[in-house]
Amino acid sequence: MPDVSSTAPAGVRLWVALDVHKHSIVAATLPAAGGSPVLQRIENSERAIRRLVERLGGPEGLAVAYEAGPCGYDLLRLLGRVGVACDVIAPSLVPVRAGDRVKTDRRDASKLVRLYRAGELSFVAPPTAAQEGLRDLVRCADDLRCARTAARHRVAKQLLRHGRIYRAGKKSWTRQHIEWVRRQRLEDSNAQRALEHMLCHLDAVDAQLAAIEHELAAIATSDPWRDPVAWLCSFRGIGIRTALGLLAEVGDFRRFGSARELMSFLGLTVAEYSSGDRQHRGHLTKTGNRHARRLLIEAAWHYRHPPRRRTRTAPLADPVPPAISARAWQAQIRLHHRHRHLTGHGKRSTVATAAVARELAGFLWAAMTHQPLRQQLTAAT
């Protein structure tokens, strides 16, 4: 759920909304007393932005906002260095008029500055530079895994087209299967060269992925990530890669006032359209962070197995606090029972897993925010 708190100072003399694009910015200004927005277009560069702040009378009393987008948070950090209070708007929560069919940069900036002054906008929590860097590295690893899967498919389909079928085992891309692939020699020289090039590409992707995995393992044992990673890894289904991904995408769990806010941020809440005596609930909203939601869904699949205690072969950090370990054990008992109950009453396993992921988000929020531990599940141990 977006952070609705604003960083704008109490005594605002001028409200400013920026419609930011790659090469240009449209700035709409509105005095605190009201009136009509004043629009101007500038170049998207540090020099032009600093000159705009000077033309507006300096950073004192300015409240600036712009929509989150592909340009990232570099503008936010630049304005912070200049001394300007800035908010980043959640684009999906900007009010939209149903009958409005004209969209231009100038109209968008004018609409934003009016809504900004009226207090009708919701804001996101910008990541720190360290969090954003970790997010880039984790997402890079995910992209490389997708590239590796695509490369493997290309190799397998080419061999299939030439009648080369692996029959020595049931699983592909095991060590035995990889050795079989490398022994293949196609009759046509061009086809053989294509196979060799694809295998070379696959080797390069594997090497890149191994290097990033090594870097992520080193990050997990260094400050400030060591303790949060160890706490998250106490929960079943969460390893180093998942823990770092959640920390990179969610950031500080304490910015959410309740577990429901975290579930909403992850898009794991159920859509609802109710009016009068009619109540209708649909599928998951899926409006939140899709990267963190995917990680939680993957972790939730592990709770279909009965609870069990296990010792990790490679401890990540100092011993985990007893309260965290107890909550992780409670999560195993509760979520396994939840999954078994839902599937036993006719729910598909995918639906049950999504429900388990939603509750797992609540357990993680409670652990990372140090909520008091409830003892109602200890009898089940």
C-alpha positions as CSV (number, residue, x, y, z in Angstrom):
1,M,0.0,0.0,0.0
2,P,1.5,3.4,-0.9
3,D,2.7,5.7,1.8
4,V,0.1,8.5,2.0
5,S,2.2,10.8,4.2
6,S,3.6,13.8,2.4
7,T,7.0,15.4,2.9
8,A,5.7,18.8,2.0
9,P,6.3,21.5,4.7
10,A,3.4,23.0,6.6
11,G,3.9,26.6,5.2
12,V,3.7,26.0,1.5
13,R,3.8,29.1,-0.7
14,L,3.8,27.3,-4.1
15,W,2.7,23.9,-5.2
16,V,4.5,22.3,-8.1
17,A,3.7,19.2,-10.2
18,L,6.1,17.8,-12.7
19,D,5.1,15.7,-15.7
20,V,8.5,14.0,-16.3
21,H,9.7,12.4,-19.5
22,K,13.0,11.3,-20.9
23,H,14.0,14.6,-22.6
24,S,11.5,17.2,-21.2
25,I,9.5,18.1,-18.1
26,V,6.3,20.1,-17.9
27,A,6.0,22.0,-14.7
28,A,2.7,23.3,-13.4
29,T,2.7,25.7,-10.4
30,L,-0.2,26.8,-8.3
31,P,0.0,29.3,-5.4
32,A,-1.2,28.3,-2.0
33,A,-4.1,30.9,-2.3
34,G,-5.4,29.1,-5.4
35,G,-5.9,30.3,-8.9
36,S,-5.0,28.8,-12.3
37,P,-1.9,26.7,-12.8
38,V,1.0,28.3,-14.6
39,L,2.7,25.9,-17.1
40,Q,6.2,25.8,-18.5
41,R,8.3,23.2,-20.3
42,I,11.9,22.7,-19.5
43,E,14.7,20.3,-20.4
44,N,15.1,17.2,-18.3
45,S,18.6,18.1,-17.0
46,E,20.2,19.1,-13.7
47,R,21.0,22.6,-14.9
48,A,17.4,23.3,-16.1
49,I,15.9,21.9,-12.9
50,R,18.1,24.1,-10.8
51,R,17.2,27.2,-12.9
52,L,13.5,26.3,-12.5
53,V,13.9,26.3,-8.7
54,E,15.6,29.7,-8.8
55,R,12.9,31.1,-11.0
56,L,10.3,29.9,-8.5
57,G,11.9,31.8,-5.7
58,G,14.2,29.3,-4.2
59,P,13.6,26.0,-2.4
60,E,11.9,27.6,0.7
61,G,8.2,27.0,0.6
62,L,8.1,24.8,-2.5
63,A,6.2,21.5,-2.5
64,V,7.1,19.5,-5.6
65,A,5.6,16.2,-6.7
66,Y,5.9,14.0,-9.8
67,E,4.6,10.5,-10.8
68,A,6.7,7.4,-10.3
69,G,7.8,6.1,-13.7
70,P,10.7,4.8,-15.8
71,C,12.8,7.8,-15.0
72,G,13.3,6.5,-11.5
73,Y,14.2,8.5,-8.4
74,D,17.1,10.5,-9.7
75,L,14.9,13.7,-9.9
76,L,13.8,13.1,-6.2
77,R,17.4,12.9,-5.1
78,L,18.4,15.9,-7.1
79,L,15.7,18.0,-5.6
80,G,16.7,16.7,-2.2
81,R,20.2,18.0,-2.7
82,V,18.8,21.4,-3.8
83,G,16.7,21.5,-0.6
84,V,13.3,21.1,-2.1
85,A,10.6,19.0,-0.4
86,C,9.4,16.4,-3.0
87,D,6.8,13.6,-3.1
88,V,6.6,10.8,-5.6
89,I,3.0,10.0,-6.6
90,A,1.6,6.6,-7.0
91,P,0.3,6.6,-10.7
92,S,-2.2,3.8,-10.2
93,L,-4.0,5.8,-7.5
94,V,-4.4,9.1,-9.3
95,P,-8.1,10.0,-9.6
96,V,-9.3,9.8,-13.2
97,R,-12.5,11.3,-14.5
98,A,-14.5,8.7,-16.5
99,G,-15.4,11.2,-19.3
100,D,-12.0,12.6,-19.8
101,R,-10.7,11.5,-23.3
102,V,-7.9,14.1,-23.9
103,K,-4.5,13.4,-22.4
104,T,-1.5,15.8,-22.9
105,D,1.5,16.6,-20.8
106,R,0.2,20.0,-20.0
107,R,-3.2,18.7,-18.9
108,D,-1.6,16.0,-16.8
109,A,0.6,18.5,-15.0
110,S,-2.4,20.8,-14.4
111,K,-4.5,18.0,-13.0
112,L,-1.7,16.8,-10.8
113,V,-1.0,20.2,-9.2
114,R,-4.7,20.7,-8.4
115,L,-5.0,17.3,-6.8
116,Y,-1.7,17.8,-5.0
117,R,-2.9,21.0,-3.4
118,A,-6.2,19.4,-2.5
119,G,-4.5,16.5,-0.8
120,E,-6.1,13.9,-3.1
121,L,-2.9,12.1,-4.1
122,S,-1.2,9.0,-2.6
123,F,2.5,8.7,-2.5
124,V,5.0,5.9,-2.7
125,A,7.9,5.3,-0.3
126,P,11.1,5.9,-2.4
127,P,13.9,3.3,-1.9
128,T,17.3,4.3,-0.6
129,A,20.2,4.1,-3.0
130,A,21.4,0.9,-1.4
131,Q,18.0,-0.7,-1.6
132,E,17.6,0.3,-5.2
133,G,21.0,-1.1,-6.1
134,L,20.1,-4.4,-4.4
135,R,16.8,-4.4,-6.3
136,D,18.6,-4.0,-9.6
137,L,21.0,-6.8,-8.8
138,V,18.2,-9.2,-7.7
139,R,16.1,-8.4,-10.8
140,C,19.2,-8.9,-13.0
141,A,19.5,-12.4,-11.6
142,D,15.8,-13.1,-12.3
143,D,16.3,-11.8,-15.9
144,L,19.3,-14.1,-16.4
145,R,17.3,-17.1,-15.1
146,C,14.7,-16.3,-17.7
147,A,17.4,-16.0,-20.4
148,R,18.8,-19.3,-19.3
149,T,15.4,-21.0,-19.6
150,A,14.9,-19.5,-23.0
151,A,18.4,-20.7,-24.1
152,R,17.8,-24.2,-22.9
153,H,14.5,-24.3,-24.8
154,R,16.2,-23.3,-28.0
155,V,18.8,-26.0,-27.7
156,A,16.3,-28.7,-26.8
157,K,13.9,-27.7,-29.6
158,Q,16.7,-27.7,-32.2
159,L,17.8,-31.2,-31.1
160,L,14.2,-32.3,-31.3
161,R,13.8,-31.0,-34.8
162,H,16.8,-33.2,-35.8
163,G,15.4,-36.3,-34.1
164,R,17.7,-36.2,-31.1
165,I,15.6,-37.3,-28.1
166,Y,17.1,-37.9,-24.7
167,R,15.9,-41.2,-23.3
168,A,18.4,-42.0,-20.6
169,G,16.4,-40.1,-17.9
170,K,13.2,-38.4,-17.1
171,K,14.5,-35.0,-16.2
172,S,16.3,-32.5,-18.5
173,W,19.3,-30.4,-17.8
174,T,20.7,-32.6,-15.2
175,R,24.5,-33.3,-15.3
176,Q,23.9,-36.5,-17.3
177,H,21.6,-34.7,-19.7
178,I,24.0,-31.8,-20.2
179,E,26.8,-34.3,-21.1
180,W,24.5,-36.0,-23.6
181,V,23.7,-32.6,-25.2
182,R,27.3,-31.7,-25.6
183,R,28.0,-35.1,-27.3
184,Q,25.5,-34.5,-30.1
185,R,26.8,-33.9,-33.6
186,L,24.4,-32.8,-36.2
187,E,24.8,-34.0,-39.8
188,D,24.4,-30.5,-41.4
189,S,27.4,-28.3,-40.7
190,N,25.3,-25.1,-40.5
191,A,23.0,-26.7,-38.0
192,Q,26.0,-27.9,-36.0
193,R,27.5,-24.4,-35.9
194,A,24.1,-23.0,-34.7
195,L,24.0,-25.6,-31.9
196,E,27.5,-24.7,-30.8
197,H,26.7,-21.0,-30.8
198,M,23.6,-21.6,-28.7
199,L,25.6,-23.7,-26.3
200,C,28.2,-21.0,-26.0
201,H,25.5,-18.5,-25.2
202,L,24.1,-20.9,-22.6
203,D,27.5,-21.2,-21.0
204,A,27.9,-17.4,-20.8
205,V,24.5,-17.0,-19.1
206,D,25.4,-19.8,-16.6
207,A,28.7,-18.0,-15.8
208,Q,26.9,-14.7,-15.3
209,L,24.3,-16.2,-13.1
210,A,26.9,-18.0,-11.0
211,A,28.8,-14.8,-10.5
212,I,25.6,-12.9,-9.4
213,E,24.6,-15.7,-7.0
214,H,28.1,-15.5,-5.4
215,E,27.7,-11.7,-5.0
216,L,24.2,-12.1,-3.5
217,A,25.6,-14.7,-1.0
218,A,28.3,-12.2,0.0
219,I,25.7,-9.4,0.4
220,A,23.5,-11.6,2.6
221,T,26.3,-11.9,5.2
222,S,27.2,-8.2,5.2
223,D,25.6,-5.2,6.9
224,P,22.9,-4.0,6.8
225,W,21.3,-7.0,5.3
226,R,22.8,-9.8,7.5
227,D,20.2,-9.8,10.3
228,P,17.0,-9.2,8.2
229,V,18.1,-12.0,5.8
230,A,18.7,-14.4,8.7
231,W,15.3,-13.6,10.2
232,L,13.4,-14.1,6.9
233,C,15.3,-17.3,6.2
234,S,14.0,-18.7,9.4
235,F,10.6,-19.2,7.6
236,R,10.0,-22.2,5.5
237,G,10.4,-21.7,1.8
238,I,12.6,-18.6,2.1
239,G,16.2,-18.8,1.2
240,I,18.9,-16.2,0.6
241,R,17.7,-15.2,-2.8
242,T,14.1,-14.9,-1.7
243,A,15.0,-13.0,1.4
244,L,17.1,-10.5,-0.5
245,G,14.4,-10.1,-3.1
246,L,11.8,-9.3,-0.4
247,L,14.1,-6.8,1.3
248,A,14.9,-5.2,-2.0
249,E,11.2,-4.9,-3.1
250,V,9.5,-4.2,0.2
251,G,12.2,-2.3,2.0
252,D,11.5,-1.5,5.6
253,F,8.6,-3.6,6.8
254,R,7.9,-1.0,9.6
255,R,6.6,1.5,7.0
256,F,3.4,-0.6,6.9
257,G,1.0,0.1,9.8
258,S,-0.5,-3.3,9.7
259,A,-0.2,-6.7,8.0
260,R,-3.2,-5.8,5.8
261,E,-1.3,-2.9,4.4
262,L,1.5,-5.2,3.4
263,M,-0.9,-7.6,1.8
264,S,-2.4,-4.8,-0.2
265,F,1.0,-3.6,-1.3
266,L,1.7,-7.1,-2.5
267,G,-1.6,-7.4,-4.4
268,L,-2.6,-10.4,-2.4
269,T,-6.0,-9.0,-1.2
270,V,-9.2,-10.0,-2.9
271,A,-11.0,-7.6,-5.3
272,E,-14.5,-6.7,-4.2
273,Y,-17.4,-4.9,-5.8
274,S,-20.3,-4.6,-3.3
275,S,-23.2,-2.3,-3.4
276,G,-26.4,-2.3,-1.3
277,D,-27.4,-5.9,-0.6
278,R,-25.2,-7.3,-3.3
279,Q,-21.7,-8.5,-2.4
280,H,-19.3,-9.7,-5.0
281,R,-15.7,-10.8,-4.4
282,G,-13.4,-11.7,-7.2
283,H,-9.8,-12.8,-7.8
284,L,-6.6,-11.3,-6.3
285,T,-6.2,-7.6,-7.1
286,K,-2.5,-8.2,-8.3
287,T,-2.1,-4.4,-8.2
288,G,1.0,-4.4,-6.0
289,N,4.6,-5.3,-6.4
290,R,4.6,-8.3,-8.7
291,H,8.2,-9.3,-8.0
292,A,7.6,-9.6,-4.2
293,R,4.3,-11.3,-4.8
294,R,5.9,-14.0,-7.0
295,L,8.5,-14.7,-4.4
296,L,5.9,-15.1,-1.7
297,I,3.8,-17.4,-3.9
298,E,6.9,-19.6,-4.6
299,A,7.6,-19.7,-0.8
300,A,4.0,-20.6,0.0
301,W,4.1,-23.8,-2.0
302,H,6.4,-25.3,0.6
303,Y,3.7,-25.2,3.3
304,R,1.7,-28.0,1.6
305,H,4.1,-30.3,3.4
306,P,3.8,-31.2,7.1
307,P,5.6,-29.0,9.6
308,R,9.1,-30.2,10.4
309,R,12.1,-28.6,12.1
310,R,15.4,-28.6,10.2
311,T,18.9,-27.3,10.7
312,R,20.3,-25.2,7.9
313,T,23.6,-26.5,6.6
314,A,25.1,-23.0,6.1
315,P,24.1,-20.5,8.9
316,L,23.9,-17.0,7.5
317,A,24.6,-14.9,10.6
318,D,24.4,-14.9,14.4
319,P,21.7,-17.1,16.0
320,V,18.2,-15.9,15.2
321,P,16.2,-14.5,18.2
322,P,14.0,-17.1,19.8
323,A,10.9,-15.0,19.1
324,I,11.6,-15.1,15.4
325,S,12.2,-18.9,15.5
326,A,9.0,-19.4,17.4
327,R,7.0,-17.4,15.0
328,A,8.4,-19.3,12.0
329,W,7.4,-22.5,13.7
330,Q,3.9,-21.2,14.3
331,A,3.7,-20.2,10.6
332,Q,4.5,-23.8,9.6
333,I,1.7,-25.2,11.7
334,R,-0.9,-22.6,10.8
335,L,-0.1,-22.4,7.1
336,H,0.1,-26.1,6.6
337,H,-3.3,-26.5,8.3
338,R,-4.7,-23.7,6.2
339,H,-3.5,-25.3,2.9
340,R,-4.8,-28.7,3.9
341,H,-8.2,-27.3,5.0
342,L,-8.7,-25.3,1.7
343,T,-7.7,-28.2,-0.6
344,G,-9.8,-30.6,1.5
345,H,-12.9,-28.4,0.8
346,G,-12.5,-28.4,-3.0
347,K,-10.2,-25.4,-3.5
348,R,-7.6,-25.7,-6.2
349,S,-4.0,-26.0,-5.0
350,T,-3.2,-22.7,-6.7
351,V,-6.0,-20.9,-4.9
352,A,-5.0,-22.4,-1.6
353,T,-1.3,-21.4,-2.2
354,A,-2.3,-17.8,-2.8
355,A,-4.3,-17.7,0.4
356,V,-1.3,-19.2,2.2
357,A,1.0,-16.5,0.7
358,R,-1.3,-13.8,2.0
359,E,-1.1,-15.2,5.5
360,L,2.6,-15.7,5.1
361,A,3.0,-12.0,4.4
362,G,1.2,-11.3,7.7
363,F,3.7,-13.6,9.6
364,L,6.6,-11.9,7.9
365,W,5.3,-8.4,8.8
366,A,4.9,-9.5,12.4
367,A,8.4,-10.9,12.6
368,M,10.1,-8.0,10.9
369,T,8.3,-5.4,13.1
370,H,8.8,-7.4,16.3
371,Q,5.1,-7.8,17.1
372,P,4.2,-9.6,20.4
373,L,4.2,-13.3,19.9
374,R,0.9,-15.1,20.4
375,Q,0.9,-18.5,22.1
376,Q,-2.4,-19.9,20.8
377,L,-0.6,-22.3,18.4
378,T,1.9,-23.8,20.9
379,A,-0.5,-26.5,21.9
380,A,-0.4,-27.9,18.4
381,T,3.4,-28.5,18.6
